C-alpha cells in the first residue's frame, strides 16, 4: 500500500512529464480503437451483405456437392429435413435451391448462363433477392395463359441477348435423367446491374426448374439464416440431421477465399496498429528512463533508508501501469461517443461497392467490448513491460553513488 501511495504521489508531482506521457498513451489507444472499430465494422457489414446476398449463414448439401457439384447430387428426403429445420429455434429461415448451367437464346443471340432456382416464397427469408430486382417485378410459381413460367435474368445477360421485361427466353440444358432440357420462359424482372455478381444469371422458380431439369422434388442446397450468425460454427457442430449423406457447411467454408482475404486484412491491420503502438511506447520508454536518471538522488535516499531493489522495480512498474490505466480510461471516455457515431451513422464512401445488386456505400464501425478492451489490455501490458528495464536500472543504484550525484 505504501508503494502504491508513493507511486500516486510521484505521478502528481511530475505533472508536465506525466501529462505528456499520458497524452502519448491516450493517443495510441484512441488510434488503435478507431482502426479496429472501422476494420471490424466494415468487414462485419460486408459479411452481412455477402451472406444475405446469396450464401446464407449455413448451407446443407448432399455428400461432397460443395466441392464437386453434379446435377444428380440432390437432397431427396425434403419433408423430414424441412420439419427438422422448422423445429429448430436458432433458424430464422431456410430456402431450397437448384443450380445448373444452360444456353440462353434471345431473338438473334445466344449466351451461356447459370441457372439458380429458388422458392419465391421461402427465398426472401434468407436473402435479399426481391430487393435486387431493379426493373420489372419479382417472379412467382404460376404459369401464364400459354403455359410458360416466369424467369428473372441479370442485367448483363439482358444486355447480351437484347432482352427486356416481357421478352421470351429460351433455355437449353441437360436434364438429370440424361434428356435434353429445353423450354420457354417469360422474363418478369431484371436483377442487379452490369457489374453485379449475378449479371449473367437466370433465376427460375423452384418448381419450374424441377420440371425443366427432370429433378422431381429434389434440390441441391438448403441455405439457412440463423438468429446468431456469429455462432454458426457452433450451430453446425450441434445440428443433428440424422442423415450421413448430408453435409452441413458454414459460409466461411462455402466462401473460403473471401473468408481468408478478410482474415488476412484484419491481421495486417492489427500488425500495423501494434507497430504504431510499439513506436509510441519507444517514446514512453525513453521518457521513463529519463525520469529514472533525474530521480537518481531520490532512489539513493530510498535505498539508504532500507528500500529493497525489488521495491524500486515495483515502484516504477506501478507508476507506469497506473499512468497507462488512467490514459486508456480517458481514451475510452473520449472514443465511446465517436465509435457510437461511426456505428450508427458511419461515413459515406465516394464510390459505392456493388454486392450482387446491393450497394455497399457506407463505412461503419463496430461498438463492442472487443474493440475497446483488446487495445486497452495491449497498452497496459506494454506499459508494464517497458517499465521493467528502467526499474532494473533504478534497483542497481548504489546509495553512496546516488547521494554524491548532482
C-alpha positions in Angstrom: 0.0 0.0 0.0 2.9 2.3 0.8 4.4 1.7 -2.6 1.0 2.4 -4.3 0.6 5.8 -2.4 4.2 6.7 -3.3 3.6 5.9 -7.0 0.5 8.2 -7.0 2.4 11.0 -5.3 5.2 10.8 -7.8 2.8 10.9 -10.7 1.1 14.0 -9.3 4.5 15.7 -8.5 5.8 15.3 -12.1 2.8 16.9 -13.7 4.4 18.0 -17.0 6.1 14.7 -17.7 3.0 12.8 -16.6 0.7 14.7 -18.9 3.0 14.4 -21.9 3.4 10.6 -21.4 -0.3 10.1 -20.7 -1.2 12.0 -23.9 1.0 9.7 -25.9 -0.6 6.6 -24.4 -4.1 8.1 -24.8 -3.4 9.0 -28.5 -2.1 5.5 -29.2 -5.1 3.9 -27.6 -7.6 6.1 -29.4 -6.0 5.4 -32.8 -5.9 1.7 -32.0 -9.6 1.6 -31.1 -10.7 3.7 -34.1 -8.8 1.5 -36.5 -10.1 -1.8 -35.0 -13.6 -0.4 -35.0 -13.6 0.6 -38.6 -12.0 -2.7 -39.8 -14.3 -4.9 -37.7 -17.4 -2.8 -38.6 -16.6 -2.7 -42.4 -15.9 -6.4 -42.6 -19.0 -7.1 -40.5 -21.2 -5.1 -42.9 -19.6 -6.8 -45.9 -20.2 -10.2 -44.3 -23.8 -9.3 -43.7 -24.3 -8.2 -47.3 -22.4 -11.2 -48.5 -24.3 -13.8 -46.6 -27.7 -12.2 -47.1 -26.9 -11.8 -50.8 -26.8 -15.5 -51.6 -24.8 -17.8 -49.3 -26.8 -17.6 -46.1 -25.1 -18.3 -42.8 -25.1 -22.1 -43.2 -25.7 -24.4 -46.2 -26.8 -28.1 -46.5 -25.8 -30.3 -49.4 -25.7 -33.9 -50.4 -22.3 -35.5 -49.8 -19.5 -33.6 -51.5 -21.7 -31.4 -53.7 -20.0 -28.3 -52.4 -16.6 -29.4 -53.8 -17.8 -31.4 -56.7 -21.2 -30.2 -57.9 -23.1 -32.6 -60.1 -26.7 -32.2 -61.3 -27.7 -35.6 -59.8 -26.3 -35.0 -56.3 -29.6 -33.9 -54.8 -31.3 -33.8 -51.5 -34.4 -36.1 -51.8 -35.7 -36.5 -48.3 -37.1 -33.0 -48.1 -40.2 -33.2 -45.9 -38.3 -34.8 -43.0 -35.4 -32.4 -43.4 -37.7 -29.3 -43.5 -39.6 -30.5 -40.5 -36.3 -30.8 -38.6 -35.2 -27.3 -39.7 -38.6 -25.7 -38.9 -38.5 -27.0 -35.3 -35.0 -25.5 -34.6 -35.4 -22.3 -32.7 -32.0 -21.0 -33.9 -33.0 -21.0 -37.5 -34.9 -17.8 -38.7 -35.4 -19.1 -42.2 -34.3 -21.6 -44.8 -34.7 -21.9 -48.5 -34.1 -24.7 -51.0 -32.2 -24.0 -54.2 -31.2 -25.7 -57.5 -28.2 -24.9 -59.6 -27.4 -25.8 -63.3 -25.8 -24.4 -66.4 -27.7 -23.6 -69.6 -27.5 -21.9 -73.0 -29.8 -18.9 -73.2 -31.4 -17.8 -76.5 -32.8 -14.4 -77.4 -34.3 -13.4 -80.7 -31.0 -13.4 -82.5 -28.3 -14.0 -79.9 -27.1 -16.7 -77.5 -25.1 -16.7 -74.3 -24.2 -19.1 -71.6 -26.0 -18.6 -68.3 -26.1 -20.1 -64.8 -29.4 -21.2 -63.5 -30.3 -20.6 -59.9 -33.7 -21.8 -59.0 -35.3 -20.7 -55.7 -38.7 -20.9 -53.9 -40.2 -17.4 -54.5 -41.9 -17.6 -51.1 -39.0 -19.0 -48.9 -36.1 -17.3 -50.5 -36.8 -13.8 -49.1 -36.4 -15.3 -45.6 -32.8 -16.0 -46.3 -31.6 -13.5 -49.0 -32.3 -10.1 -50.4 -33.3 -11.3 -53.9 -36.6 -9.4 -54.2 -34.7 -6.1 -53.4 -32.2 -6.8 -56.2 -34.9 -6.6 -58.9 -34.2 -3.2 -60.4 -36.8 -3.3 -63.2 -39.9 -5.4 -63.7 -41.2 -7.5 -60.8 -40.3 -10.4 -58.6 -41.5 -13.7 -60.1 -43.9 -16.3 -58.8 -44.6 -20.0 -59.3 -47.6 -19.7 -61.6 -47.7 -20.2 -65.3 -49.3 -17.7 -67.8 -52.1 -18.5 -70.2 -49.7 -20.0 -72.7 -48.3 -22.4 -70.0 -44.9 -20.5 -69.6 -43.2 -19.9 -66.2 -41.7 -16.6 -65.3 -37.9 -16.0 -65.0 -35.6 -13.2 -63.9 -32.2 -12.5 -65.5 -29.2 -10.5 -64.7 -28.6 -7.1 -66.4 -25.5 -8.5 -68.2 -27.5 -11.3 -69.7 -30.3 -9.0 -70.7 -27.9 -6.7 -72.5 -26.1 -9.6 -74.2 -29.4 -11.0 -75.5 -31.0 -7.6 -76.1 -34.0 -8.6 -73.9 -36.3 -6.7 -71.6 -39.2 -7.4 -69.2 -41.9 -9.4 -71.1 -39.5 -11.0 -73.6 -39.4 -14.7 -74.2 -36.3 -16.5 -73.0 -35.4 -19.9 -74.4 -33.2 -22.2 -72.2 -31.4 -25.4 -73.3 -29.7 -27.6 -70.9 -29.4 -31.3 -69.8 -31.8 -33.0 -67.5 -30.9 -35.2 -64.6 -32.2 -38.2 -66.5 -29.9 -37.6 -69.5 -32.6 -35.9 -71.6 -32.3 -32.6 -73.4 -34.0 -29.9 -71.4 -35.5 -27.0 -73.3 -38.3 -24.6 -72.5 -39.5 -21.0 -73.0 -39.8 -18.6 -70.0 -41.2 -15.1 -69.8 -38.9 -12.5 -68.3 -40.6 -10.8 -65.3 -37.7 -8.8 -63.9 -34.1 -7.7 -64.4 -31.8 -8.3 -61.4 -28.8 -6.1 -60.4 -26.7 -4.1 -62.9 -23.9 -4.9 -65.4 -21.3 -5.2 -62.7 -23.2 -7.4 -60.4 -22.1 -10.8 -59.3 -25.3 -12.3 -60.9 -25.1 -10.3 -64.1 -25.2 -13.5 -66.3 -27.5 -15.5 -64.1 -31.0 -16.7 -64.8 -33.3 -17.1 -61.8 -36.2 -19.6 -62.1 -39.0 -20.6 -59.7 -38.1 -23.9 -57.9 -41.0 -25.9 -59.4 -40.2 -24.7 -62.9 -36.6 -25.7 -62.6 -37.5 -29.1 -61.2 -39.7 -29.7 -64.2 -37.2 -28.3 -66.6 -34.3 -30.4 -65.3 -36.3 -33.5 -64.5 -35.4 -33.4 -60.8 -38.8 -34.4 -59.5 -39.0 -32.9 -55.9 -35.2 -32.8 -55.3 -32.9 -29.8 -54.7 -29.2 -29.2 -54.5 -29.0 -27.0 -51.5 -30.6 -25.5 -48.4 -29.5 -22.1 -47.3 -30.1 -21.2 -43.6 -30.4 -17.8 -41.9 -29.5 -18.0 -38.2 -30.6 -15.9 -35.2 -26.9 -15.7 -34.1 -24.8 -15.6 -37.2 -21.5 -15.3 -35.3 -22.2 -18.7 -33.7 -22.7 -20.6 -37.0 -19.7 -22.8 -36.4 -21.1 -24.0 -33.1 -24.5 -24.4 -34.7 -23.1 -26.7 -37.4 -21.5 -28.9 -34.7 -24.7 -29.2 -32.8 -27.1 -29.7 -35.7 -28.0 -33.4 -35.9 -29.8 -34.2 -39.2 -29.6 -38.0 -38.6 -28.6 -38.5 -42.2 -25.0 -39.4 -43.1 -25.4 -38.3 -46.8 -25.9 -34.7 -45.9 -23.1 -32.2 -45.3 -23.6 -29.0 -43.3 -21.2 -26.1 -44.1 -20.7 -22.6 -42.7 -20.5 -19.7 -45.0 -16.8 -19.5 -44.1 -16.3 -22.9 -45.8 -18.6 -22.1 -48.7 -16.8 -18.9 -49.5 -13.3 -19.8 -48.1 -11.4 -17.4 -50.4 -13.4 -14.4 -49.3 -13.0 -15.5 -45.6 -9.2 -15.9 -45.9 -9.0 -12.5 -47.6 -11.0 -11.0 -44.7 -8.7 -12.7 -42.0 -5.6 -11.6 -43.8 -6.8 -8.0 -44.0 -7.7 -8.0 -40.3 -4.3 -9.5 -39.3 -2.5 -6.9 -41.5 -4.3 -4.1 -39.8 -3.7 -5.4 -36.3 0.0 -5.8 -37.1 0.2 -2.2 -38.3 -1.5 -0.9 -35.2 0.8 -3.0 -32.9 3.7 -1.5 -34.8 2.4 2.1 -34.3 1.7 1.4 -30.6 5.2 0.0 -30.3 6.7 3.2 -31.7 4.6 5.2 -29.2 5.9 3.1 -26.4 9.5 3.5 -27.5 9.0 7.2 -26.8 7.4 6.3 -23.5 10.3 4.1 -22.6 12.7 7.0 -23.3 10.6 9.2 -21.0 10.6 6.7 -18.2 14.4 6.2 -18.5 14.9 10.0 -18.3 12.7 10.1 -15.2 14.8 7.4 -13.5 18.0 9.4 -14.3 16.5 12.6 -12.9 15.4 10.9 -9.7 18.8 9.2 -9.0 19.2 11.0 -5.7 15.6 10.2 -4.7 16.2 6.5 -5.3 19.6 6.7 -3.5 17.8 8.1 -0.4 15.2 5.3 -0.6 17.9 2.7 -0.8 19.7 4.3 2.1 16.7 4.1 4.4 16.3 0.4 3.7 14.2 0.2 0.5 14.9 -3.1 -1.3 15.8 -3.2 -5.0 12.7 -5.1 -5.8 10.6 -2.4 -4.2 12.1 0.2 -6.6 11.2 -2.1 -9.5 7.6 -2.3 -8.2 7.5 1.5 -7.8 8.5 2.2 -11.4 6.1 -0.6 -12.6 3.2 0.8 -10.6 3.8 4.4 -11.8 3.9 3.4 -15.5 0.9 1.0 -15.4 -1.2 3.4 -13.3 -0.4 6.1 -15.9 -1.4 3.7 -18.6 -4.7 2.8 -16.9 -5.6 6.5 -16.4 -4.7 7.2 -20.0 -6.8 4.4 -21.6 -9.7 5.3 -19.3 -9.6 8.9 -20.6 -9.3 7.5 -24.2 -12.3 5.2 -23.5 -14.4 8.1 -22.4 -13.4 10.2 -25.4 -13.7 7.4 -28.0 -17.0 5.9 -26.9 -19.3 8.6 -28.5 -17.1 8.7 -31.6 -17.3 4.9 -32.1 -21.0 5.0 -31.4 -21.4 7.7 -34.1 -19.4 5.6 -36.6 -21.5 2.6 -35.8 -24.9 4.3 -36.2 -24.2 6.9 -38.9 -20.9 5.9 -40.5 -19.1 7.6 -43.4 -20.4 7.7 -46.9 -18.0 6.3 -49.4 -17.1 8.3 -52.5 -17.7 5.2 -54.7 -20.3 2.5 -53.7 -19.3 -1.2 -54.0 -21.8 -3.4 -55.7 -22.6 -6.7 -53.9 -24.8 -8.6 -56.3 -27.1 -5.6 -56.9 -27.0 -4.4 -53.2 -24.8 -1.3 -52.9 -22.3 -1.0 -50.0 -21.9 2.7 -49.7 -21.3 3.4 -46.0 -18.3 2.6 -43.9 -19.4 1.9 -40.3 -17.6 0.9 -37.2 -18.3 -1.7 -34.6 -19.2 -0.8 -31.0 -18.2 -3.8 -28.9 -16.2 -4.8 -25.9 -13.6 -6.5 -28.2 -12.9 -3.1 -29.9 -12.4 -1.2 -26.7 -10.8 -3.8 -24.3 -8.3 -5.5 -26.7 -6.3 -2.3 -27.3 -6.7 -1.4 -23.6 -5.2 -4.8 -22.5 -2.4 -4.5 -25.0 -1.4 -0.9 -24.0 -1.5 -1.7 -20.2 0.6 -4.9 -20.8 3.1 -3.0 -23.0 3.3 -0.2 -20.4 4.1 -2.8 -17.7 6.8 -4.5 -19.9 8.6 -1.3 -20.8 8.7 -0.2 -17.1 10.9 -3.2 -16.3 14.2 -2.0 -17.8 14.1 1.4 -16.1 13.0 -0.3 -12.9 16.0 -2.7 -13.0 18.3 0.3 -13.6 16.8 2.1 -10.6 17.3 -1.1 -8.5 21.0 -1.2 -9.3 21.6 2.4 -8.0 24.0 2.4 -5.0 23.2 4.8 -2.2 26.7 6.2 -2.0 27.0 7.0 -5.7 23.4 8.3 -5.9 23.8 10.7 -3.0 27.0 12.1 -4.4 25.5 12.8 -7.8 24.2 16.3 -8.9 
